[in-house]
Each structure stands twice: as C-alpha cells, then as structure tokens.
Amino acid sequence: MANLFSVPGRILSGEGALEMSGLYLKTFGKKALIVTDEMMEKLGNLKRVTDVLEQAGVAYAVYTGVSGEPTDEMIEKGAVQYKADGCDFLIGLGGGSPIDSMKAIGAVVSGGKNIAEYMGGIIDQKLPPTAAIPTTAGTGSEATQFTIITDTKNNVKMLLKGPSLLPSLAVIDPVFTATAPQSVTAATGIDALCHAVEAFTSLKAFPLADSFAVSAVKRIFRNLKRAYDKGDDMEAREQMALAALEAGISFNNSSVTIVHGMSRPIGALYHVPHGLSNAMLLPECLKFAVSGAEERFCELARETGLYEDGMTVQQGAQVFISAVCDLCASLNVQTLAEFGVDKEDFFQNISKMADDAIASGSPANTRRQPTKENIIAIYEALWK
C-alpha cells in the first residue's frame, strides 16, 4: 500500500539555527507578522528573532495576542493586524499555541473565511510563507498539517487540517527550550512521547513514519528526565528538540489515537494546556490500548532496551507501558485535581467529553477500538 509522507518545506536544526534562518526568511517577503505571546517578549526570545530579521533587512510587526490555548477570537484579531500592517508572511514563535495560531491566521488571510468555517474540511489554498520557531520540545506543530483552535461559541476544540498548514520553514534551535520551566519541560516532553507512541501504534502507521516515531521514543527515554532535572543540559535539550520534531513528523503522517481524542475535550472545557492533558491521560490510555497492539508495544520495548530475552510479546508490551507510567511519575505530572478541576463538574461533563472525543475521529485510529463506555471509564480513572 502506498503512503504519502509529508514534512515541512525546509528544516534548520541545531544550535545556531535561528541565526541561519535569516538567509531564508529574507526570501519569504518584505514584512513578517510575528505571532507570539507576552512571555516570549519578557524572556527575550522575541528580541532574538527581531535581531535576525533586522540583520537580514526584513521589516516586521508583532502580534502578542496569543494568551493560552488559541481561540477563534485570537485568530481573527491576528488576521486583522496582518492585513492592517501590510504583512506578507508569518513567523510563529513559542510553544504550540503561537505556532498553531500562525497557521490559522495564514488560513484566514488567504481564504477569506472565519477559522470555524474550515471545520470538517481540508485547508488546501495557498498560504503566505510560514516559519515555525518552537521554544518548547513537545507539540511538534512545526512539522504538522494540523492546527487546534477553540471555537468559543460552541466550546469545542477544532482540529483543522490541510497540506497548506505545513510550515515553509521549521527552525529547531535548542537554545530557546532552555528557558522552559520544569513543568513545561515535563508536559511538552510527554506530549512528544504521546505523538510518537500513538503514531507507531496507529492503524494508519507505515514504515517511513515508523522510523521517525521509534527514533523519537528512544531520544525521549534517554533525555527527557535529564532535561527536566537540569534545564541547562544543552545536549539533552537538543536531543529533546529533535525528538519533538521527529514525533511531529511521525504523527503528521500516521495520525494520533485515543490520547489526543480524549485530551481535546478536557482542554476545551477546563482550559488544561494540551500537552499537560495528554500527559495526564497517557498512562491510562496506554493501559487500555495495549491489548490491541501488543506486537507494536513490544517492539518499542525492544528499541528502548527494556525487553529482556525470554519475555513473551505480552510481557514486553507491559514492560514498556510500565516504563511510561514510571517516567510520568518521575516528572511529577499534575493531576486534574492538582490543576484545579472540580471533580463533580468533571463527572457531569464526562458523557459530553466522550461524545466529543469520538467525534474528533482520533480514537478510531486505535488498534483496540474504544466504545463510549471505555472512554468514560478512562476519564473516571483519572480521579483514582
């Protein structure tokens, strides 16, 4: 069976990638809209980018209106500024939220529609050139044809997709990730692990995408705890930045499964950051999914050195799941209760969340097909 394999137009990676990016950004247009958030400005990351643009002789405007998970209202404001300031290309600087917002703004300014109108369709019109500069190692948005935007009218996270959303340029410079606090390092790192494991165990998996997924899992197992324990370990930071990119490439091509399907409703209703809600769900979701993909989970155990001679496939699969659970525990991933979600309210919304998860389509990619009752049971298990 033939498969299409898609990656960003160009990728710059390693220390110094940002400085090199000026050579390419100056070919994108005359004026960039930098889509980012206020924290990037406070940390000095925005100035690093504007210094490169100034040295390259490229004009720019800055939109810092991305506060938290992106919404349709944020996208509309960004699109208005893009047009008002006479911009002709886009740069997304930050975590997944600014990069997702950049893509959505590009779709709006090129297509002339409100972002919600793209729900359920394919975004395939030509966008302005886009450059993604991630400052966390996790979301993989710099390598995907997806963007997640909250529809504030219906209180639903929209998964929007299309080949046009793949960035023209991805700039993977680990220097940015050194500013991420421990909690962000943990949540985004587990998010990357979700992407890679889900892609490898998806019904849509295929060999070329598998190679990126396996490489990402191995890098994460070797380096996430190092980056979490010692934020200035630049070797670990660089390896995690590459892992996030590889994981993004893998799920861009093989898709995601039950974790992401269940994560989006939590984010939409309780404003839990996407990476954190994935991290909360990952252990319970994998415990459910393992029986439908034991060979695949056992293969991940082999690749990560967890498998021991004499183990059965089932034992190999279980040892990998146990290792993932141990990793999450060592990173002190917040629970729903610790994040401040009200348990009674959560349980009142479980049925709706389960329906929304199934409607997203992602759980259907899971090799063990979940029912609504299965999904409700997993949501309930988050409080045990």
GIDAKA-V576484 format. One record per pair of residues at least 12 apart in sequence whose ideal C-beta (glycine too) atoms are under 8 Angstrom apart, sorted by sequence separation. I is the first residue (numbers start at 1). GAP is how many residues later the second one is. D is the distance in Angstrom with one decimal. If there is no record, write none. Layout:
# GIDAKA-V576484
[[I;GAP;D] [I;GAP;D]]
This chain:
# GIDAKA-V576484
[[12;12;7.5] [34;12;6.9] [50;12;7.7] [65;12;5.3] [66;12;7.8] [90;12;4.9] [111;12;7.3] [148;12;7.5] [223;12;7.9] [224;12;7.9] [227;12;8.0] [307;12;6.8] [358;12;8.0] [363;12;6.9] [65;13;6.2] [146;13;6.3] [147;13;5.1] [199;13;7.9] [200;13;4.0] [223;13;4.4] [227;13;5.1] [298;13;7.9] [306;13;5.0] [10;14;6.6] [63;14;7.6] [111;14;5.1] [146;14;6.9] [147;14;7.8] [199;14;4.6] [200;14;6.6] [263;14;4.3] [266;14;7.5] [302;14;6.8] [306;14;5.8] [358;14;6.3] [34;15;6.3] [63;15;4.9] [90;15;6.4] [110;15;5.3] [146;15;5.0] [263;15;4.9] [266;15;7.7] [298;15;4.7] [301;15;4.3] [34;16;7.4] [46;16;6.8] [65;16;7.9] [90;16;5.4] [107;16;5.1] [110;16;6.3] [145;16;5.6] [196;16;7.8] [197;16;7.5] [223;16;4.1] [224;16;6.2] [298;16;7.8] [301;16;6.8] [304;16;7.0] [110;17;4.9] [145;17;6.0] [196;17;4.5] [200;17;7.3] [222;17;6.9] [223;17;5.3] [306;17;5.5] [355;17;7.1] [358;17;6.9] [63;18;5.1] [107;18;7.7] [110;18;6.5] [145;18;5.5] [147;18;5.8] [195;18;8.0] [196;18;7.7] [260;18;6.8] [263;18;5.7] [295;18;5.9] [298;18;3.4] [301;18;5.3] [354;18;4.9] [357;18;5.5] [63;19;7.6] [109;19;6.8] [145;19;7.7] [146;19;6.5] [259;19;5.6] [262;19;5.5] [294;19;5.1] [297;19;7.3] [298;19;4.7] [301;19;4.0] [304;19;7.2] [61;20;6.7] [107;20;6.5] [145;20;4.7] [196;20;3.9] [197;20;6.4] [219;20;5.0] [220;20;7.0] [223;20;7.1] [294;20;5.6] [297;20;3.7] [300;20;5.0] [32;21;6.5] [41;21;7.9] [61;21;8.0] [106;21;4.0] [144;21;7.3] [145;21;4.9] [195;21;7.3] [196;21;4.8] [219;21;7.0] [351;21;7.9] [354;21;4.3] [106;22;5.6] [144;22;7.1] [259;22;5.2] [294;22;7.9] [295;22;7.9] [298;22;7.1] [301;22;7.7] [353;22;7.9] [354;22;5.1] [41;23;6.1] [78;23;6.2] [82;23;6.0] [143;23;7.7] [193;23;7.8] [219;23;6.2] [220;23;5.0] [259;23;5.7] [262;23;6.7] [294;23;4.3] [297;23;5.0] [40;24;7.7] [61;24;4.0] [103;24;7.8] [106;24;5.6] [143;24;7.7] [192;24;6.4] [193;24;6.7] [196;24;7.1] [219;24;3.8] [293;24;7.8] [297;24;6.6] [142;25;5.8] [351;25;7.0] [354;25;6.9] [32;26;6.1] [34;26;5.7] [36;26;6.9] [38;26;5.1] [61;26;5.9] [75;26;6.2] [78;26;8.0] [79;26;5.1] [83;26;6.5] [259;26;4.6] [350;26;5.4] [353;26;6.3] [25;27;7.2] [31;27;7.3] [32;27;7.4] [33;27;7.3] [34;27;7.2] [36;27;7.2] [37;27;5.9] [70;27;5.1] [74;27;6.1] [78;27;4.3] [82;27;5.2] [103;27;6.7] [143;27;6.1] [193;27;5.0] [216;27;4.5] [219;27;7.2] [220;27;7.8] [258;27;5.0] [259;27;7.9] [290;27;5.3] [25;28;6.6] [30;28;7.2] [31;28;4.2] [32;28;4.5] [33;28;5.3] [34;28;4.9] [35;28;5.2] [36;28;5.7] [66;28;7.1] [69;28;5.9] [70;28;7.9] [102;28;6.0] [142;28;4.1] [192;28;6.0] [215;28;7.7] [216;28;7.6] [257;28;7.9] [290;28;7.0] [29;29;7.8] [30;29;6.2] [31;29;6.3] [32;29;7.5] [33;29;7.7] [34;29;6.9] [37;29;4.7] [38;29;7.3] [68;29;6.8] [75;29;4.5] [79;29;4.2] [142;29;7.8] [350;29;5.0] [18;30;6.2] [22;30;4.6] [26;30;4.2] [28;30;7.9] [31;30;6.8] [33;30;5.8] [36;30;6.6] [37;30;6.3] [70;30;5.4] [75;30;5.7] [79;30;5.2] [102;30;7.0] [142;30;7.1] [216;30;3.9] [258;30;6.9] [350;30;7.0] [18;31;7.0] [21;31;6.2] [22;31;7.1] [25;31;6.0] [26;31;6.3] [35;31;6.4] [60;31;7.7] [66;31;5.3] [70;31;4.4] [189;31;6.3] [193;31;7.5] [215;31;5.2] [216;31;4.0] [258;31;6.0] [290;31;5.5] [26;32;5.3] [66;32;4.8] [76;32;7.2] [119;32;7.3] [257;32;6.8] [19;33;6.3] [22;33;5.9] [23;33;7.4] [25;33;5.9] [75;33;6.0] [99;33;4.8] [213;33;7.4] [346;33;7.6] [347;33;7.5] [18;34;6.0] [22;34;3.7] [70;34;6.8] [99;34;8.0] [115;34;5.7] [190;34;7.7] [212;34;4.4] [213;34;6.9] [216;34;6.4] [287;34;6.3] [66;35;4.8] [99;35;6.4] [116;35;5.2] [132;35;4.1] [189;35;4.2] [212;35;7.4] [286;35;5.1] [22;36;7.7] [131;36;6.3] [134;36;7.8] [116;37;7.4] [123;37;6.3] [127;37;4.9] [130;37;4.7] [131;37;6.4] [132;37;7.2] [134;37;8.0] [137;37;7.7] [212;37;4.7] [213;37;3.8] [346;37;7.6] [76;38;7.1] [90;38;5.7] [92;38;7.0] [96;38;7.8] [103;38;7.6] [123;38;6.8] [124;38;5.2] [126;38;6.6] [127;38;7.4] [130;38;5.2] [131;38;4.3] [132;38;5.1] [133;38;4.5] [134;38;6.9] [186;38;7.8] [189;38;6.9] [212;38;4.2] [213;38;7.7] [283;38;7.7] [286;38;6.0] [76;39;7.4] [89;39;4.8] [90;39;7.3] [91;39;7.6] [92;39;7.2] [94;39;7.9] [95;39;6.9] [100;39;7.9] [119;39;4.9] [122;39;6.6] [123;39;2.9] [124;39;6.0] [125;39;6.1] [129;39;4.6] [130;39;7.5] [131;39;7.7] [132;39;7.0] [185;39;7.7] [189;39;7.1] [286;39;8.0] [75;40;4.8] [88;40;6.0] [89;40;4.2] [90;40;4.8] [91;40;4.7] [92;40;4.9] [93;40;4.7] [94;40;7.5] [95;40;6.3] [96;40;7.4] [99;40;7.0] [107;40;7.7] [118;40;7.9] [122;40;4.6] [123;40;7.9] [124;40;5.6] [129;40;7.7] [131;40;6.4] [133;40;7.3] [137;40;5.1] [209;40;7.4] [210;40;7.4] [343;40;5.9] [87;41;7.8] [89;41;7.0] [90;41;7.2] [91;41;8.0] [92;41;6.7] [94;41;5.4] [95;41;4.3] [100;41;5.5] [119;41;6.6] [121;41;7.8] [122;41;7.8] [123;41;5.2] [135;41;3.9] [136;41;6.1] [209;41;4.9] [213;41;7.1] [283;41;6.4] [49;42;6.7] [63;42;8.0] [72;42;7.0] [89;42;7.5] [91;42;6.5] [93;42;6.8] [94;42;7.8] [96;42;7.3] [99;42;4.1] [116;42;6.7] [118;42;5.1] [123;42;5.8] [134;42;7.1] [135;42;6.3] [185;42;5.5] [186;42;5.6] [282;42;6.5] [283;42;4.5] [35;43;6.0] [72;43;5.2] [95;43;7.5] [96;43;3.0] [99;43;6.0] [104;43;5.0] [115;43;7.7] [133;43;7.1] [134;43;7.9] [137;43;7.7] [185;43;5.1] [49;44;5.6] [72;44;5.5] [95;44;6.0] [96;44;7.9] [103;44;4.3] [118;44;7.7] [135;44;7.0] [136;44;5.5] [209;44;4.0] [210;44;7.6] [33;45;7.3] [96;45;4.6] [104;45;5.3] [115;45;7.2] [135;45;7.1] [208;45;7.3] [209;45;4.4] [283;45;5.7] [101;46;7.8] [182;46;5.8] [185;46;6.9] [282;46;6.3] [336;46;5.6] [337;46;7.2] [46;47;6.5] [100;47;4.3] [196;47;7.6] [206;47;7.4] [335;47;7.2] [336;47;6.8] [33;48;6.6] [45;48;6.5] [100;48;5.7] [101;48;7.7] [136;48;6.0] [137;48;7.5] [192;48;7.4] [199;48;7.2] [206;48;6.7] [33;49;4.8] [45;49;7.8] [92;49;7.8] [100;49;6.7] [136;49;7.9] [138;49;7.0] [139;49;6.6] [182;49;7.2] [202;49;7.9] [204;49;8.0] [205;49;4.6] [279;49;6.3] [92;50;8.0] [138;50;2.5] [177;50;7.7] [181;50;7.9] [196;50;7.1] [200;50;7.1] [204;50;4.8] [137;51;5.8] [138;51;5.8] [140;51;7.9] [180;51;7.2] [189;51;6.1] [192;51;5.5] [196;51;4.1] [199;51;3.9] [204;51;4.8] [33;52;6.6] [96;52;7.7] [136;52;4.3] [137;52;6.3] [138;52;7.6] [139;52;6.1] [140;52;6.4] [192;52;4.4] [195;52;3.8] [199;52;4.1] [202;52;4.7] [279;52;7.8] [40;53;5.6] [107;53;7.3] [138;53;4.1] [139;53;7.8] [178;53;6.1] [195;53;6.3] [198;53;6.2] [202;53;5.3] [280;53;6.4] [31;54;7.0] [33;54;4.1] [40;54;5.2] [110;54;7.7] [138;54;4.7] [178;54;6.1] [193;54;7.4] [196;54;5.7] [199;54;7.4] [200;54;7.4] [202;54;7.0] [279;54;4.5] [280;54;7.2] [31;55;6.0] [32;55;6.3] [35;55;6.3] [39;55;7.6] [107;55;7.7] [137;55;6.4] [140;55;5.4] [185;55;7.9] [189;55;8.0] [192;55;4.4] [195;55;6.6] [196;55;7.4] [199;55;4.0] [202;55;5.4] [280;55;6.7] [31;56;4.9] [33;56;7.7] [35;56;6.9] [36;56;7.5] [104;56;7.0] [178;56;6.8] [188;56;7.2] [192;56;7.8] [195;56;4.3] [199;56;7.0] [201;56;6.6] [280;56;6.4] [31;57;5.9] [32;57;5.3] [33;57;5.4] [34;57;4.7] [35;57;5.0] [36;57;4.3] [37;57;5.5] [107;57;7.2] [198;57;7.8] [199;57;6.9] [276;57;7.3] [29;58;7.6] [30;58;5.8] [31;58;7.7] [32;58;6.7] [33;58;7.3] [35;58;7.1] [36;58;5.1] [40;58;7.4] [106;58;7.7] [107;58;7.1] [198;58;4.4] [276;58;6.4] [29;59;3.7] [32;59;5.0] [34;59;5.9] [106;59;7.6] [175;59;7.8] [178;59;5.7] [198;59;4.4] [28;60;7.8] [29;60;4.0] [37;60;7.0] [174;60;6.2] [177;60;4.9] [198;60;7.8] [28;61;4.2] [37;61;5.9] [195;61;6.7] [198;61;5.8] [36;62;5.0] [103;62;4.6] [194;62;7.4] [198;62;6.6] [35;63;5.2] [174;63;4.3] [177;63;6.8] [276;63;7.2] [25;64;8.0] [35;64;7.9] [103;64;7.6] [174;64;4.0] [177;64;5.7] [272;64;7.5] [194;65;5.0] [25;66;7.4] [35;66;5.2] [174;66;7.7] [194;66;7.0] [270;66;7.6] [35;67;4.2] [174;67;4.5] [272;67;5.8] [99;68;7.7] [173;68;7.6] [172;69;5.2] [270;69;7.6] [272;69;7.2] [35;70;6.2] [172;70;6.9] [266;70;7.7] [270;71;4.9] [296;71;7.5] [33;72;7.4] [172;73;5.4] [75;74;6.1] [292;74;6.7] [293;74;4.2] [92;75;7.6] [170;75;6.9] [292;75;3.8] [293;75;7.0] [270;76;7.4] [292;76;2.7] [70;77;7.9] [72;77;6.0] [289;77;5.5] [291;77;5.7] [292;77;7.5] [70;78;7.4] [71;78;6.6] [72;78;6.9] [289;78;6.9] [290;78;7.8] [69;79;7.7] [70;79;5.2] [71;79;4.5] [72;79;5.7] [73;79;5.9] [289;79;5.4] [70;80;6.8] [71;80;7.9] [72;80;5.8] [269;80;5.8] [288;80;6.7] [69;81;5.9] [71;81;5.2] [72;81;7.6] [288;82;6.8] [191;83;7.0] [217;83;5.8] [221;83;4.9] [49;84;6.5] [191;84;3.6] [194;84;4.6] [265;84;8.0] [269;84;6.8] [190;85;6.9] [194;85;7.5] [197;85;7.9] [214;85;7.9] [218;85;5.9] [166;86;7.7] [187;86;6.5] [214;86;7.2] [217;86;6.7] [218;86;5.9] [288;86;6.4] [188;87;4.7] [191;87;4.9] [217;87;6.4] [265;87;7.3] [266;87;6.9] [69;88;7.8] [187;88;4.1] [190;88;6.5] [191;88;6.6] [194;88;5.5] [201;88;6.6] [265;88;3.8] [268;88;7.4] [95;89;7.6] [187;89;4.2] [190;89;3.7] [193;89;7.1] [197;89;7.1] [214;89;5.2] [265;89;8.0] [45;90;5.8] [137;90;7.4] [288;90;6.0] [184;91;7.9] [187;91;7.8] [205;91;7.7] [262;91;7.4] [265;91;4.3] [187;92;5.2] [190;92;6.1] [201;92;4.4] [264;92;7.1] [265;92;5.6] [95;93;6.9] [186;93;7.0] [264;93;7.2] [285;93;6.2] [284;94;5.0] [40;95;6.7] [201;95;4.7] [262;95;4.7] [200;96;6.0] [201;96;6.7] [261;96;4.4] [264;96;5.9] [261;97;7.2] [281;97;7.2] [284;97;4.9] [284;98;6.5] [29;99;7.1] [32;99;7.9] [200;99;7.9] [258;99;7.9] [261;99;4.8] [29;100;6.3] [137;100;7.1] [200;100;6.6] [260;100;7.6] [261;100;7.4] [28;101;3.9] [261;101;3.5] [262;101;7.2] [281;101;7.1] [143;102;5.5] [221;102;7.4] [225;102;7.0] [260;102;4.8] [261;102;4.0] [280;102;6.2] [28;103;6.9] [137;103;3.9] [142;103;6.7] [197;103;6.9] [224;103;7.0] [228;103;5.6] [137;104;4.7] [140;104;5.4] [144;104;5.3] [258;104;6.9] [139;105;7.1] [140;105;6.7] [143;105;3.4] [159;105;6.9] [225;105;6.1] [257;105;6.0] [258;105;4.6] [25;106;6.1] [137;106;6.7] [138;106;5.2] [142;106;6.4] [143;106;4.7] [146;106;7.2] [221;106;7.3] [225;106;7.2] [256;106;5.2] [257;106;6.6] [24;107;7.7] [134;107;7.4] [137;107;4.2] [140;107;5.2] [141;107;6.8] [144;107;7.1] [145;107;5.9] [157;107;4.1] [224;107;7.3] [255;107;7.0] [136;108;7.6] [140;108;2.2] [144;108;4.1] [157;108;7.2] [257;108;4.7] [258;108;4.6] [139;109;7.3] [140;109;7.5] [143;109;5.8] [256;109;6.8] [257;109;4.2] [21;110;6.9] [134;110;7.0] [157;110;5.7] [255;110;5.1] [140;111;6.7] [157;111;4.3] [21;112;7.6] [140;112;7.4] [156;112;5.6] [258;112;5.7] [155;113;5.8] [262;113;6.2] [155;114;6.7] [261;114;8.0] [18;115;7.0] [148;116;6.9] [262;116;6.5] [150;117;7.7] [258;117;7.6] [262;117;7.0] [150;118;5.9] [258;120;7.9] [8;124;7.3] [148;126;6.7] [197;127;7.5] [48;128;7.9] [45;131;5.9] [193;131;7.1] [11;132;7.9] [8;134;6.6] [45;134;6.9] [193;134;7.7] [8;135;5.6] [139;135;7.2] [7;136;6.5] [43;136;5.0] [139;136;6.6] [138;137;5.2] [190;137;7.7] [190;138;6.2] [6;139;6.4] [136;139;7.8] [28;140;7.0] [28;141;7.8] [190;141;6.8] [189;142;7.3] [190;143;6.5] [25;144;7.4] [24;145;5.6] [186;145;3.8] [186;146;6.8] [187;146;6.9] [186;147;6.0] [21;148;6.9] [183;149;8.0] [21;150;4.8] [182;150;8.0] [183;151;7.5] [18;153;5.9] [17;154;5.2] [17;155;5.9] [18;155;4.5] [17;156;4.0] [6;157;6.6] [9;157;7.1] [12;157;7.1] [16;157;7.1] [18;157;7.2] [8;158;5.5] [9;158;7.0] [10;158;7.1] [11;158;7.7] [12;158;7.2] [14;158;7.4] [15;158;6.6] [18;158;7.7] [7;159;7.4] [8;159;4.8] [9;159;4.4] [10;159;5.0] [11;159;4.8] [12;159;5.1] [13;159;4.0] [14;159;7.3] [15;159;6.3] [6;160;6.1] [8;160;7.1] [9;160;6.2] [10;160;7.4] [12;160;6.7] [13;160;7.8] [14;160;7.5] [15;160;6.1] [8;161;6.7] [11;161;6.6] [12;161;7.7] [203;161;7.9] [204;161;5.8] [8;162;4.3] [203;162;5.1] [202;163;4.6] [203;163;7.4] [202;164;7.6] [203;164;5.9] [201;165;7.6] [202;165;7.7] [201;166;6.2] [198;167;7.8] [96;178;6.3] [96;179;7.2] [95;180;7.9] [69;198;6.0] [156;200;6.4] [159;201;6.0] [69;202;6.6] [159;202;7.9] [3;203;4.4] [5;203;5.0] [68;203;6.7] [159;203;7.8] [5;204;6.7] [69;204;6.8] [1;205;7.5] [3;205;7.0] [68;205;7.7] [69;205;6.6] [3;206;7.6] [15;219;7.3] [15;223;7.0] [14;224;6.8] [13;228;7.4] [13;229;6.5] [13;232;7.0] [11;234;7.2] [7;242;5.7] [7;245;7.7] [6;246;6.2] [6;247;6.3] [5;248;5.5] [4;249;7.6] [3;250;7.2]]
